[in-house]
């Protein structure tokens, strides 16, 4: 299980993270940010494997992935 932290203010709701998530753990959130976008949000933390594909796909670098309370390291 992993936790995805999304910078809601930086997210422009491009949905790339949602489209590329192999576990379908992300969706568009219900709240608006100050720029008028509905930022992405993690809706199923139990299914998240911490693969970091969402973070790699985010063009605005708004996503951090944590495994066991620590930032997930990139695979070499």
Order of alpha helices (4+ residues) and beta strands (2+ residues): beta-alpha-beta-beta-alpha-beta-beta
